[in-house]
Amino acid sequence: MAKPTGSGALRERLHFQSRAMVDDGYGNEQAGDFATVFTTAARLTPIKGSEPVIASRLAGVQPYIISIRSCVAARAVTTAWRAVDARNPSRIFNITSAANVDEKNAYIDMMATQGVAS
């Protein structure tokens, strides 16, 4: 994977969102709407896309590697989260994995897909 060499490579702005747990009125907690937890600069590296058949329809799926600087909030990101482009909110990335690849806590690399339901 290509690593950012400095802050100049982080050209995108992404909102990282998780679902808030809300009370359903009967004492049970359920997943609510997505809420932005933090916003940061990121690098989006597209990977070869695919066109899987979902529900008898051809759907274009574009995987990306999202690289961000490591911080306490970034290390808390799980596959239940999503990233939304701050400049174009219709671009939603579903996070499929997050890892500290270089083990130096400098950057967090996340595998994400665009074009699938969240």
Biopython code that builds the backbone (N, CA, C, O; Angstrom):
import numpy as np
from Bio.PDB.StructureBuilder import StructureBuilder

atoms = [
    (1, "MET", "N", (0.825, -1.169, 0.000)),
    (1, "MET", "CA", (0.000, 0.000, 0.000)),
    (1, "MET", "C", (0.878, 1.243, 0.000)),
    (1, "MET", "O", (1.914, 1.285, 0.664)),
    (2, "ALA", "N", (0.459, 2.241, -0.741)),
    (2, "ALA", "CA", (1.203, 3.486, -0.794)),
    (2, "ALA", "C", (0.972, 4.272, 0.484)),
    (2, "ALA", "O", (-0.164, 4.445, 0.926)),
    (3, "LYS", "N", (2.043, 4.737, 1.063)),
    (3, "LYS", "CA", (1.959, 5.496, 2.305)),
    (3, "LYS", "C", (2.057, 6.981, 2.027)),
    (3, "LYS", "O", (2.828, 7.403, 1.166)),
    (4, "PRO", "N", (1.283, 7.779, 2.747)),
    (4, "PRO", "CA", (1.451, 9.221, 2.623)),
    (4, "PRO", "C", (2.836, 9.614, 3.124)),
    (4, "PRO", "O", (3.286, 9.114, 4.155)),
    (5, "THR", "N", (3.502, 10.488, 2.417)),
    (5, "THR", "CA", (4.832, 10.902, 2.820)),
    (5, "THR", "C", (4.800, 12.131, 3.705)),
    (5, "THR", "O", (5.813, 12.479, 4.311)),
    (6, "GLY", "N", (3.683, 12.781, 3.791)),
    (6, "GLY", "CA", (3.553, 13.967, 4.626)),
    (6, "GLY", "C", (2.127, 14.463, 4.606)),
    (6, "GLY", "O", (1.246, 13.851, 4.003)),
    (7, "SER", "N", (1.916, 15.564, 5.265)),
    (7, "SER", "CA", (0.562, 16.085, 5.361)),
    (7, "SER", "C", (0.018, 16.556, 4.015)),
    (7, "SER", "O", (-1.198, 16.669, 3.860)),
    (8, "GLY", "N", (0.871, 16.831, 3.051)),
    (8, "GLY", "CA", (0.421, 17.259, 1.729)),
    (8, "GLY", "C", (-0.311, 16.178, 0.960)),
    (8, "GLY", "O", (-1.073, 16.485, 0.044)),
    (9, "ALA", "N", (-0.097, 14.911, 1.314)),
    (9, "ALA", "CA", (-0.778, 13.809, 0.636)),
    (9, "ALA", "C", (-2.204, 13.619, 1.140)),
    (9, "ALA", "O", (-3.001, 12.939, 0.494)),
    (10, "LEU", "N", (-2.531, 14.208, 2.282)),
    (10, "LEU", "CA", (-3.871, 14.083, 2.861)),
    (10, "LEU", "C", (-4.743, 15.207, 2.309)),
    (10, "LEU", "O", (-4.899, 16.250, 2.944)),
    (11, "ARG", "N", (-5.309, 14.987, 1.122)),
    (11, "ARG", "CA", (-6.001, 16.057, 0.398)),
    (11, "ARG", "C", (-7.508, 16.045, 0.558)),
    (11, "ARG", "O", (-8.169, 17.023, 0.209)),
    (12, "GLU", "N", (-8.061, 14.979, 1.069)),
    (12, "GLU", "CA", (-9.511, 14.886, 1.236)),
    (12, "GLU", "C", (-9.886, 15.246, 2.668)),
    (12, "GLU", "O", (-9.046, 15.233, 3.567)),
    (13, "ARG", "N", (-11.143, 15.564, 2.862)),
    (13, "ARG", "CA", (-11.669, 15.870, 4.191)),
    (13, "ARG", "C", (-12.823, 14.905, 4.430)),
    (13, "ARG", "O", (-13.785, 14.898, 3.662)),
    (14, "LEU", "N", (-12.746, 14.093, 5.478)),
    (14, "LEU", "CA", (-13.767, 13.083, 5.745)),
    (14, "LEU", "C", (-14.350, 13.239, 7.138)),
    (14, "LEU", "O", (-13.641, 13.536, 8.100)),
    (15, "HIS", "N", (-15.678, 13.028, 7.225)),
    (15, "HIS", "CA", (-16.371, 12.932, 8.507)),
    (15, "HIS", "C", (-16.453, 11.451, 8.849)),
    (15, "HIS", "O", (-16.921, 10.661, 8.029)),
    (16, "PHE", "N", (-16.016, 11.062, 10.020)),
    (16, "PHE", "CA", (-16.153, 9.685, 10.471)),
    (16, "PHE", "C", (-17.350, 9.618, 11.402)),
    (16, "PHE", "O", (-17.429, 10.344, 12.394)),
    (17, "GLN", "N", (-18.284, 8.731, 11.064)),
    (17, "GLN", "CA", (-19.566, 8.669, 11.767)),
    (17, "GLN", "C", (-19.823, 7.283, 12.332)),
    (17, "GLN", "O", (-19.429, 6.270, 11.754)),
    (18, "SER", "N", (-20.491, 7.264, 13.474)),
    (18, "SER", "CA", (-20.947, 6.000, 14.059)),
    (18, "SER", "C", (-22.416, 6.165, 14.430)),
    (18, "SER", "O", (-22.933, 7.276, 14.545)),
    (19, "ARG", "N", (-23.058, 5.034, 14.611)),
    (19, "ARG", "CA", (-24.471, 5.080, 14.991)),
    (19, "ARG", "C", (-24.597, 5.309, 16.490)),
    (19, "ARG", "O", (-23.919, 4.665, 17.291)),
    (20, "ALA", "N", (-25.458, 6.219, 16.848)),
    (20, "ALA", "CA", (-25.733, 6.488, 18.255)),
    (20, "ALA", "C", (-26.765, 5.481, 18.758)),
    (20, "ALA", "O", (-27.700, 5.130, 18.038)),
    (21, "MET", "N", (-26.594, 5.024, 19.984)),
    (21, "MET", "CA", (-27.573, 4.119, 20.589)),
    (21, "MET", "C", (-28.669, 4.976, 21.225)),
    (21, "MET", "O", (-28.382, 5.872, 22.019)),
    (22, "VAL", "N", (-29.926, 4.695, 20.870)),
    (22, "VAL", "CA", (-31.055, 5.465, 21.387)),
    (22, "VAL", "C", (-32.045, 4.530, 22.058)),
    (22, "VAL", "O", (-32.108, 3.340, 21.751)),
    (23, "ASP", "N", (-32.808, 5.085, 22.971)),
    (23, "ASP", "CA", (-33.834, 4.323, 23.677)),
    (23, "ASP", "C", (-35.084, 4.278, 22.811)),
    (23, "ASP", "O", (-35.493, 5.297, 22.255)),
    (24, "ASP", "N", (-35.695, 3.098, 22.692)),
    (24, "ASP", "CA", (-36.882, 2.967, 21.847)),
    (24, "ASP", "C", (-38.179, 3.294, 22.581)),
    (24, "ASP", "O", (-39.263, 3.141, 22.019)),
    (25, "GLY", "N", (-38.078, 3.739, 23.828)),
    (25, "GLY", "CA", (-39.271, 4.090, 24.590)),
    (25, "GLY", "C", (-39.772, 2.966, 25.475)),
    (25, "GLY", "O", (-40.649, 3.177, 26.312)),
    (26, "TYR", "N", (-39.229, 1.783, 25.300)),
    (26, "TYR", "CA", (-39.624, 0.624, 26.095)),
    (26, "TYR", "C", (-38.460, 0.093, 26.934)),
    (26, "TYR", "O", (-38.515, -1.030, 27.436)),
    (27, "GLY", "N", (-37.419, 0.895, 27.082)),
    (27, "GLY", "CA", (-36.270, 0.487, 27.868)),
    (27, "GLY", "C", (-35.221, -0.280, 27.093)),
    (27, "GLY", "O", (-34.241, -0.745, 27.677)),
    (28, "ASN", "N", (-35.403, -0.422, 25.800)),
    (28, "ASN", "CA", (-34.425, -1.125, 24.967)),
    (28, "ASN", "C", (-33.605, -0.116, 24.186)),
    (28, "ASN", "O", (-34.099, 0.941, 23.796)),
    (29, "GLU", "N", (-32.347, -0.459, 23.964)),
    (29, "GLU", "CA", (-31.507, 0.399, 23.136)),
    (29, "GLU", "C", (-31.426, -0.175, 21.734)),
    (29, "GLU", "O", (-31.317, -1.386, 21.541)),
    (30, "GLN", "N", (-31.481, 0.723, 20.762)),
    (30, "GLN", "CA", (-31.361, 0.308, 19.369)),
    (30, "GLN", "C", (-30.490, 1.319, 18.643)),
    (30, "GLN", "O", (-30.299, 2.442, 19.111)),
    (31, "ALA", "N", (-29.966, 0.909, 17.495)),
    (31, "ALA", "CA", (-29.095, 1.794, 16.719)),
    (31, "ALA", "C", (-29.918, 2.921, 16.106)),
    (31, "ALA", "O", (-30.960, 2.692, 15.492)),
    (32, "GLY", "N", (-29.437, 4.116, 16.285)),
    (32, "GLY", "CA", (-30.112, 5.286, 15.725)),
    (32, "GLY", "C", (-29.444, 5.742, 14.443)),
    (32, "GLY", "O", (-28.877, 4.936, 13.706)),
    (33, "ASP", "N", (-29.515, 7.027, 14.185)),
    (33, "ASP", "CA", (-28.905, 7.608, 12.991)),
    (33, "ASP", "C", (-27.401, 7.758, 13.183)),
    (33, "ASP", "O", (-26.890, 7.743, 14.303)),
    (34, "PHE", "N", (-26.705, 7.904, 12.049)),
    (34, "PHE", "CA", (-25.271, 8.144, 12.107)),
    (34, "PHE", "C", (-25.020, 9.560, 12.602)),
    (34, "PHE", "O", (-25.720, 10.498, 12.221)),
    (35, "ALA", "N", (-24.006, 9.703, 13.460)),
    (35, "ALA", "CA", (-23.602, 11.011, 13.973)),
    (35, "ALA", "C", (-22.099, 11.159, 13.786)),
    (35, "ALA", "O", (-21.342, 10.212, 13.993)),
    (36, "THR", "N", (-21.676, 12.352, 13.394)),
    (36, "THR", "CA", (-20.255, 12.600, 13.167)),
    (36, "THR", "C", (-19.515, 12.627, 14.497)),
    (36, "THR", "O", (-19.884, 13.363, 15.412)),
    (37, "VAL", "N", (-18.462, 11.810, 14.592)),
    (37, "VAL", "CA", (-17.635, 11.747, 15.793)),
    (37, "VAL", "C", (-16.419, 12.656, 15.640)),
    (37, "VAL", "O", (-16.074, 13.394, 16.563)),
    (38, "PHE", "N", (-15.768, 12.606, 14.478)),
    (38, "PHE", "CA", (-14.646, 13.503, 14.227)),
    (38, "PHE", "C", (-14.484, 13.703, 12.720)),
    (38, "PHE", "O", (-14.958, 12.903, 11.914)),
    (39, "THR", "N", (-13.806, 14.784, 12.368)),
    (39, "THR", "CA", (-13.514, 15.119, 10.978)),
    (39, "THR", "C", (-12.010, 15.291, 10.858)),
    (39, "THR", "O", (-11.378, 15.911, 11.713)),
    (40, "THR", "N", (-11.435, 14.736, 9.787)),
    (40, "THR", "CA", (-9.991, 14.808, 9.625)),
    (40, "THR", "C", (-9.603, 14.792, 8.150)),
    (40, "THR", "O", (-10.412, 14.470, 7.280)),
    (41, "ALA", "N", (-8.364, 15.142, 7.894)),
    (41, "ALA", "CA", (-7.801, 15.068, 6.542)),
    (41, "ALA", "C", (-7.470, 13.618, 6.238)),
    (41, "ALA", "O", (-7.062, 12.872, 7.127)),
    (42, "ALA", "N", (-7.642, 13.216, 4.984)),
    (42, "ALA", "CA", (-7.424, 11.822, 4.616)),
    (42, "ALA", "C", (-6.890, 11.721, 3.198)),
    (42, "ALA", "O", (-6.973, 12.658, 2.403)),
    (43, "ARG", "N", (-6.340, 10.549, 2.911)),
    (43, "ARG", "CA", (-5.915, 10.221, 1.553)),
    (43, "ARG", "C", (-6.771, 9.064, 1.082)),
    (43, "ARG", "O", (-6.865, 8.043, 1.763)),
    (44, "LEU", "N", (-7.401, 9.214, -0.086)),
    (44, "LEU", "CA", (-8.223, 8.161, -0.670)),
    (44, "LEU", "C", (-7.458, 7.544, -1.828)),
    (44, "LEU", "O", (-7.118, 8.229, -2.792)),
    (45, "THR", "N", (-7.189, 6.252, -1.732)),
    (45, "THR", "CA", (-6.497, 5.532, -2.789)),
    (45, "THR", "C", (-7.459, 4.510, -3.375)),
    (45, "THR", "O", (-7.771, 3.522, -2.709)),
    (46, "PRO", "N", (-7.943, 4.710, -4.601)),
    (46, "PRO", "CA", (-8.860, 3.736, -5.190)),
    (46, "PRO", "C", (-8.147, 2.442, -5.549)),
    (46, "PRO", "O", (-6.979, 2.442, -5.937)),
    (47, "ILE", "N", (-8.869, 1.349, -5.413)),
    (47, "ILE", "CA", (-8.387, 0.028, -5.793)),
    (47, "ILE", "C", (-9.291, -0.441, -6.928)),
    (47, "ILE", "O", (-10.359, 0.133, -7.143)),
    (48, "LYS", "N", (-8.882, -1.458, -7.642)),
    (48, "LYS", "CA", (-9.690, -1.963, -8.751)),
    (48, "LYS", "C", (-11.101, -2.281, -8.275)),
    (48, "LYS", "O", (-11.284, -3.019, -7.307)),
    (49, "GLY", "N", (-12.093, -1.724, -8.953)),
    (49, "GLY", "CA", (-13.487, -1.912, -8.589)),
    (49, "GLY", "C", (-14.062, -3.210, -9.104)),
    (49, "GLY", "O", (-13.386, -3.970, -9.798)),
    (50, "SER", "N", (-15.317, -3.460, -8.761)),
    (50, "SER", "CA", (-16.005, -4.663, -9.222)),
    (50, "SER", "C", (-17.476, -4.336, -9.443)),
    (50, "SER", "O", (-17.959, -3.271, -9.060)),
    (51, "GLU", "N", (-18.163, -5.260, -10.059)),
    (51, "GLU", "CA", (-19.588, -5.094, -10.309)),
    (51, "GLU", "C", (-20.326, -6.359, -9.873)),
    (51, "GLU", "O", (-20.697, -7.175, -10.717)),
    (52, "PRO", "N", (-20.544, -6.533, -8.565)),
    (52, "PRO", "CA", (-21.265, -7.731, -8.119)),
    (52, "PRO", "C", (-22.752, -7.634, -8.431)),
    (52, "PRO", "O", (-23.301, -6.543, -8.588)),
    (53, "VAL", "N", (-23.379, -8.771, -8.514)),
    (53, "VAL", "CA", (-24.825, -8.824, -8.719)),
    (53, "VAL", "C", (-25.479, -8.909, -7.353)),
    (53, "VAL", "O", (-25.311, -9.892, -6.631)),
    (54, "ILE", "N", (-26.228, -7.867, -7.004)),
    (54, "ILE", "CA", (-26.929, -7.807, -5.723)),
    (54, "ILE", "C", (-28.411, -7.686, -6.024)),
    (54, "ILE", "O", (-28.844, -6.748, -6.693)),
    (55, "ALA", "N", (-29.191, -8.647, -5.523)),
    (55, "ALA", "CA", (-30.645, -8.670, -5.728)),
    (55, "ALA", "C", (-30.977, -8.625, -7.211)),
    (55, "ALA", "O", (-31.844, -7.862, -7.637)),
    (56, "SER", "N", (-30.291, -9.436, -7.990)),
    (56, "SER", "CA", (-30.501, -9.578, -9.431)),
    (56, "SER", "C", (-30.224, -8.306, -10.211)),
    (56, "SER", "O", (-30.720, -8.139, -11.325)),
    (57, "ARG", "N", (-29.429, -7.400, -9.629)),
    (57, "ARG", "CA", (-29.058, -6.171, -10.319)),
    (57, "ARG", "C", (-27.552, -5.989, -10.243)),
    (57, "ARG", "O", (-26.923, -6.345, -9.247)),
    (58, "LEU", "N", (-26.989, -5.444, -11.284)),
    (58, "LEU", "CA", (-25.570, -5.182, -11.322)),
    (58, "LEU", "C", (-25.284, -3.909, -10.544)),
    (58, "LEU", "O", (-25.859, -2.860, -10.836)),
    (59, "ALA", "N", (-24.398, -3.991, -9.553)),
    (59, "ALA", "CA", (-24.086, -2.837, -8.715)),
    (59, "ALA", "C", (-22.591, -2.553, -8.794)),
    (59, "ALA", "O", (-21.776, -3.458, -8.611)),
    (60, "GLY", "N", (-22.230, -1.310, -9.063)),
    (60, "GLY", "CA", (-20.819, -0.933, -9.120)),
    (60, "GLY", "C", (-20.293, -0.654, -7.724)),
    (60, "GLY", "O", (-20.824, 0.202, -7.016)),
    (61, "VAL", "N", (-19.254, -1.371, -7.325)),
    (61, "VAL", "CA", (-18.648, -1.200, -6.013)),
    (61, "VAL", "C", (-17.200, -0.764, -6.219)),
    (61, "VAL", "O", (-16.448, -1.415, -6.943)),
    (62, "GLN", "N", (-16.819, 0.327, -5.587)),
    (62, "GLN", "CA", (-15.452, 0.828, -5.702)),
    (62, "GLN", "C", (-14.780, 0.763, -4.335)),
    (62, "GLN", "O", (-15.153, 1.514, -3.433)),
    (63, "PRO", "N", (-13.787, -0.126, -4.162)),
    (63, "PRO", "CA", (-13.056, -0.153, -2.892)),
    (63, "PRO", "C", (-11.980, 0.932, -2.845)),
    (63, "PRO", "O", (-11.414, 1.306, -3.872)),
    (64, "TYR", "N", (-11.712, 1.423, -1.652)),
    (64, "TYR", "CA", (-10.699, 2.450, -1.410)),
    (64, "TYR", "C", (-9.879, 2.063, -0.195)),
    (64, "TYR", "O", (-10.325, 1.294, 0.657)),
    (65, "ILE", "N", (-8.683, 2.602, -0.130)),
    (65, "ILE", "CA", (-7.903, 2.588, 1.103)),
    (65, "ILE", "C", (-7.902, 4.024, 1.601)),
    (65, "ILE", "O", (-7.477, 4.937, 0.894)),
    (66, "ILE", "N", (-8.378, 4.215, 2.821)),
    (66, "ILE", "CA", (-8.419, 5.533, 3.445)),
    (66, "ILE", "C", (-7.268, 5.586, 4.442)),
    (66, "ILE", "O", (-7.195, 4.755, 5.346)),
    (67, "SER", "N", (-6.376, 6.548, 4.287)),
    (67, "SER", "CA", (-5.252, 6.732, 5.203)),
    (67, "SER", "C", (-5.458, 8.035, 5.955)),
    (67, "SER", "O", (-5.663, 9.089, 5.353)),
    (68, "ILE", "N", (-5.400, 7.949, 7.285)),
    (68, "ILE", "CA", (-5.523, 9.140, 8.130)),
    (68, "ILE", "C", (-4.433, 9.086, 9.197)),
    (68, "ILE", "O", (-3.859, 8.033, 9.474)),
    (69, "ARG", "N", (-4.167, 10.243, 9.782)),
    (69, "ARG", "CA", (-3.205, 10.280, 10.888)),
    (69, "ARG", "C", (-3.798, 9.559, 12.089)),
    (69, "ARG", "O", (-4.998, 9.643, 12.353)),
    (70, "SER", "N", (-2.950, 8.858, 12.802)),
    (70, "SER", "CA", (-3.391, 8.130, 13.980)),
    (70, "SER", "C", (-3.646, 9.093, 15.138)),
    (70, "SER", "O", (-2.853, 9.999, 15.397)),
    (71, "CYS", "N", (-4.753, 8.882, 15.820)),
    (71, "CYS", "CA", (-5.093, 9.629, 17.025)),
    (71, "CYS", "C", (-6.029, 8.748, 17.843)),
    (71, "CYS", "O", (-6.403, 7.666, 17.393)),
    (72, "VAL", "N", (-6.403, 9.181, 19.005)),
    (72, "VAL", "CA", (-7.269, 8.373, 19.866)),
    (72, "VAL", "C", (-8.591, 8.075, 19.170)),
    (72, "VAL", "O", (-9.065, 6.940, 19.217)),
    (73, "ALA", "N", (-9.193, 9.065, 18.530)),
    (73, "ALA", "CA", (-10.469, 8.858, 17.842)),
    (73, "ALA", "C", (-10.313, 7.926, 16.652)),
    (73, "ALA", "O", (-11.192, 7.099, 16.405)),
    (74, "ALA", "N", (-9.223, 8.036, 15.911)),
    (74, "ALA", "CA", (-9.011, 7.184, 14.737)),
    (74, "ALA", "C", (-8.797, 5.734, 15.134)),
    (74, "ALA", "O", (-9.220, 4.832, 14.412)),
    (75, "ARG", "N", (-8.151, 5.492, 16.265)),
    (75, "ARG", "CA", (-7.935, 4.122, 16.717)),
    (75, "ARG", "C", (-9.216, 3.474, 17.227)),
    (75, "ARG", "O", (-9.252, 2.258, 17.414)),
    (76, "ALA", "N", (-10.264, 4.254, 17.455)),
    (76, "ALA", "CA", (-11.544, 3.721, 17.913)),
    (76, "ALA", "C", (-12.459, 3.304, 16.765)),
    (76, "ALA", "O", (-13.508, 2.705, 17.004)),
    (77, "VAL", "N", (-12.082, 3.609, 15.526)),
    (77, "VAL", "CA", (-12.919, 3.302, 14.360)),
    (77, "VAL", "C", (-13.015, 1.788, 14.173)),
    (77, "VAL", "O", (-12.009, 1.079, 14.207)),
    (78, "THR", "N", (-14.256, 1.303, 13.972)),
    (78, "THR", "CA", (-14.504, -0.112, 13.719)),
    (78, "THR", "C", (-15.275, -0.260, 12.411)),
    (78, "THR", "O", (-15.529, 0.723, 11.716)),
    (79, "THR", "N", (-15.640, -1.489, 12.085)),
    (79, "THR", "CA", (-16.386, -1.740, 10.849)),
    (79, "THR", "C", (-17.839, -1.272, 10.943)),
    (79, "THR", "O", (-18.543, -1.269, 9.934)),
    (80, "ALA", "N", (-18.293, -0.883, 12.110)),
    (80, "ALA", "CA", (-19.649, -0.354, 12.261)),
    (80, "ALA", "C", (-19.724, 1.119, 11.874)),
    (80, "ALA", "O", (-20.815, 1.685, 11.800)),
    (81, "TRP", "N", (-18.596, 1.732, 11.631)),
    (81, "TRP", "CA", (-18.532, 3.146, 11.285)),
    (81, "TRP", "C", (-18.592, 3.334, 9.773)),
    (81, "TRP", "O", (-18.499, 2.380, 9.000)),
    (82, "ARG", "N", (-18.749, 4.592, 9.380)),
    (82, "ARG", "CA", (-18.653, 4.958, 7.971)),
    (82, "ARG", "C", (-17.953, 6.306, 7.872)),
    (82, "ARG", "O", (-17.863, 7.053, 8.846)),
    (83, "ALA", "N", (-17.459, 6.599, 6.666)),
    (83, "ALA", "CA", (-16.818, 7.882, 6.400)),
    (83, "ALA", "C", (-17.619, 8.590, 5.317)),
    (83, "ALA", "O", (-18.061, 7.968, 4.352)),
    (84, "VAL", "N", (-17.803, 9.891, 5.484)),
    (84, "VAL", "CA", (-18.559, 10.695, 4.525)),
    (84, "VAL", "C", (-17.665, 11.840, 4.061)),
    (84, "VAL", "O", (-17.037, 12.522, 4.871)),
    (85, "ASP", "N", (-17.617, 12.040, 2.753)),
    (85, "ASP", "CA", (-16.830, 13.126, 2.178)),
    (85, "ASP", "C", (-17.418, 14.455, 2.648)),
    (85, "ASP", "O", (-18.606, 14.715, 2.461)),
    (86, "ALA", "N", (-16.584, 15.288, 3.254)),
    (86, "ALA", "CA", (-17.051, 16.569, 3.789)),
    (86, "ALA", "C", (-17.439, 17.538, 2.680)),
    (86, "ALA", "O", (-18.282, 18.410, 2.893)),
    (87, "ARG", "N", (-16.838, 17.401, 1.501)),
    (87, "ARG", "CA", (-17.127, 18.311, 0.387)),
    (87, "ARG", "C", (-18.275, 17.829, -0.484)),
    (87, "ARG", "O", (-18.898, 18.622, -1.191)),
    (88, "ASN", "N", (-18.558, 16.531, -0.437)),
    (88, "ASN", "CA", (-19.628, 15.936, -1.237)),
    (88, "ASN", "C", (-20.319, 14.865, -0.383)),
    (88, "ASN", "O", (-19.939, 13.696, -0.448)),
    (89, "PRO", "N", (-21.318, 15.240, 0.412)),
    (89, "PRO", "CA", (-21.947, 14.303, 1.350)),
    (89, "PRO", "C", (-22.616, 13.086, 0.704)),
    (89, "PRO", "O", (-22.988, 12.149, 1.410)),
    (90, "SER", "N", (-22.774, 13.081, -0.613)),
    (90, "SER", "CA", (-23.362, 11.903, -1.255)),
    (90, "SER", "C", (-22.335, 10.777, -1.416)),
    (90, "SER", "O", (-22.711, 9.648, -1.732)),
    (91, "ARG", "N", (-21.051, 11.063, -1.205)),
    (91, "ARG", "CA", (-19.994, 10.033, -1.235)),
    (91, "ARG", "C", (-19.857, 9.434, 0.161)),
    (91, "ARG", "O", (-19.318, 10.059, 1.074)),
    (92, "ILE", "N", (-20.354, 8.214, 0.303)),
    (92, "ILE", "CA", (-20.329, 7.526, 1.593)),
    (92, "ILE", "C", (-19.466, 6.280, 1.451)),
    (92, "ILE", "O", (-19.637, 5.499, 0.515)),
    (93, "PHE", "N", (-18.546, 6.102, 2.379)),
    (93, "PHE", "CA", (-17.634, 4.968, 2.375)),
    (93, "PHE", "C", (-17.932, 4.082, 3.576)),
    (93, "PHE", "O", (-17.857, 4.539, 4.716)),
    (94, "ASN", "N", (-18.267, 2.824, 3.334)),
    (94, "ASN", "CA", (-18.496, 1.863, 4.410)),
    (94, "ASN", "C", (-17.168, 1.217, 4.758)),
    (94, "ASN", "O", (-16.529, 0.610, 3.899)),
    (95, "ILE", "N", (-16.753, 1.339, 5.988)),
    (95, "ILE", "CA", (-15.457, 0.831, 6.423)),
    (95, "ILE", "C", (-15.555, -0.675, 6.636)),
    (95, "ILE", "O", (-16.426, -1.151, 7.364)),
    (96, "THR", "N", (-14.658, -1.421, 5.997)),
    (96, "THR", "CA", (-14.664, -2.877, 6.123)),
    (96, "THR", "C", (-13.528, -3.389, 6.995)),
    (96, "THR", "O", (-13.613, -4.504, 7.509)),
    (97, "SER", "N", (-12.469, -2.610, 7.178)),
    (97, "SER", "CA", (-11.401, -2.970, 8.116)),
    (97, "SER", "C", (-10.570, -1.735, 8.419)),
    (97, "SER", "O", (-10.509, -0.799, 7.622)),
    (98, "ALA", "N", (-9.936, -1.746, 9.577)),
    (98, "ALA", "CA", (-9.043, -0.656, 9.978)),
    (98, "ALA", "C", (-7.823, -1.274, 10.636)),
    (98, "ALA", "O", (-7.949, -2.141, 11.501)),
    (99, "ALA", "N", (-6.639, -0.828, 10.225)),
    (99, "ALA", "CA", (-5.413, -1.418, 10.757)),
    (99, "ALA", "C", (-4.290, -0.393, 10.823)),
    (99, "ALA", "O", (-4.228, 0.543, 10.026)),
    (100, "ASN", "N", (-3.411, -0.593, 11.786)),
    (100, "ASN", "CA", (-2.189, 0.182, 11.907)),
    (100, "ASN", "C", (-1.107, -0.634, 11.216)),
    (100, "ASN", "O", (-0.385, -1.385, 11.872)),
    (101, "VAL", "N", (-0.987, -0.496, 9.910)),
    (101, "VAL", "CA", (-0.163, -1.375, 9.091)),
    (101, "VAL", "C", (1.313, -1.283, 9.443)),
    (101, "VAL", "O", (1.980, -2.312, 9.556)),
    (102, "ASP", "N", (1.840, -0.074, 9.618)),
    (102, "ASP", "CA", (3.274, 0.058, 9.871)),
    (102, "ASP", "C", (3.647, -0.165, 11.338)),
    (102, "ASP", "O", (4.833, -0.194, 11.666)),
    (103, "GLU", "N", (2.665, -0.321, 12.223)),
    (103, "GLU", "CA", (2.878, -0.546, 13.657)),
    (103, "GLU", "C", (3.681, 0.567, 14.326)),
    (103, "GLU", "O", (4.322, 0.344, 15.353)),
    (104, "LYS", "N", (3.646, 1.754, 13.746)),
    (104, "LYS", "CA", (4.353, 2.894, 14.333)),
    (104, "LYS", "C", (3.383, 3.942, 14.866)),
    (104, "LYS", "O", (3.809, 4.969, 15.395)),
    (105, "ASN", "N", (2.089, 3.693, 14.731)),
    (105, "ASN", "CA", (1.042, 4.620, 15.166)),
    (105, "ASN", "C", (1.139, 5.980, 14.488)),
    (105, "ASN", "O", (0.764, 6.996, 15.073)),
    (106, "ALA", "N", (1.633, 6.001, 13.274)),
    (106, "ALA", "CA", (1.686, 7.256, 12.524)),
    (106, "ALA", "C", (0.414, 7.436, 11.703)),
    (106, "ALA", "O", (-0.177, 8.516, 11.696)),
    (107, "TYR", "N", (-0.007, 6.378, 11.013)),
    (107, "TYR", "CA", (-1.202, 6.422, 10.173)),
    (107, "TYR", "C", (-2.059, 5.189, 10.426)),
    (107, "TYR", "O", (-1.558, 4.128, 10.799)),
    (108, "ILE", "N", (-3.347, 5.349, 10.217)),
    (108, "ILE", "CA", (-4.302, 4.241, 10.245)),
    (108, "ILE", "C", (-4.784, 4.061, 8.814)),
    (108, "ILE", "O", (-5.232, 5.023, 8.190)),
    (109, "ASP", "N", (-4.701, 2.853, 8.288)),
    (109, "ASP", "CA", (-5.216, 2.534, 6.959)),
    (109, "ASP", "C", (-6.520, 1.774, 7.104)),
    (109, "ASP", "O", (-6.604, 0.804, 7.859)),
    (110, "MET", "N", (-7.535, 2.217, 6.379)),
    (110, "MET", "CA", (-8.844, 1.585, 6.432)),
    (110, "MET", "C", (-9.255, 1.144, 5.041)),
    (110, "MET", "O", (-9.119, 1.891, 4.073)),
    (111, "MET", "N", (-9.750, -0.057, 4.953)),
    (111, "MET", "CA", (-10.339, -0.537, 3.702)),
    (111, "MET", "C", (-11.796, -0.114, 3.746)),
    (111, "MET", "O", (-12.478, -0.324, 4.749)),
    (112, "ALA", "N", (-12.269, 0.475, 2.676)),
    (112, "ALA", "CA", (-13.652, 0.955, 2.620)),
    (112, "ALA", "C", (-14.217, 0.736, 1.222)),
    (112, "ALA", "O", (-13.471, 0.645, 0.248)),
    (113, "THR", "N", (-15.534, 0.654, 1.134)),
    (113, "THR", "CA", (-16.186, 0.502, -0.150)),
    (113, "THR", "C", (-17.193, 1.615, -0.343)),
    (113, "THR", "O", (-17.873, 2.037, 0.593)),
    (114, "GLN", "N", (-17.274, 2.080, -1.577)),
    (114, "GLN", "CA", (-18.272, 3.076, -1.954)),
    (114, "GLN", "C", (-19.205, 2.420, -2.948)),
    (114, "GLN", "O", (-18.749, 1.735, -3.864)),
    (115, "GLY", "N", (-20.482, 2.616, -2.788)),
    (115, "GLY", "CA", (-21.437, 2.073, -3.736)),
    (115, "GLY", "C", (-22.259, 0.926, -3.199)),
    (115, "GLY", "O", (-22.983, 0.277, -3.956)),
    (116, "VAL", "N", (-22.162, 0.658, -1.891)),
    (116, "VAL", "CA", (-22.993, -0.366, -1.266)),
    (116, "VAL", "C", (-23.823, 0.293, -0.182)),
    (116, "VAL", "O", (-23.473, 1.363, 0.316)),
    (117, "ALA", "N", (-24.917, -0.344, 0.181)),
    (117, "ALA", "CA", (-25.815, 0.204, 1.194)),
    (117, "ALA", "C", (-25.147, 0.171, 2.568)),
    (117, "ALA", "O", (-24.402, -0.755, 2.888)),
    (118, "SER", "N", (-25.427, 1.196, 3.371)),
    (118, "SER", "CA", (-24.838, 1.236, 4.714)),
    (118, "SER", "C", (-25.811, 0.716, 5.750)),
    (118, "SER", "O", (-25.485, 0.675, 6.937)),
]
sb = StructureBuilder()
sb.init_structure("model")
sb.init_model(0)
sb.init_chain("A")
sb.init_seg("    ")
for serial, (resi, resn, name, xyz) in enumerate(atoms, 1):
    if name == "N":
        sb.init_residue(resn, " ", resi, " ")
    sb.init_atom(name, np.array(xyz, "f"), 0.0, 1.0, " ", f" {name:<3s}", serial, name[0])
structure = sb.get_structure()
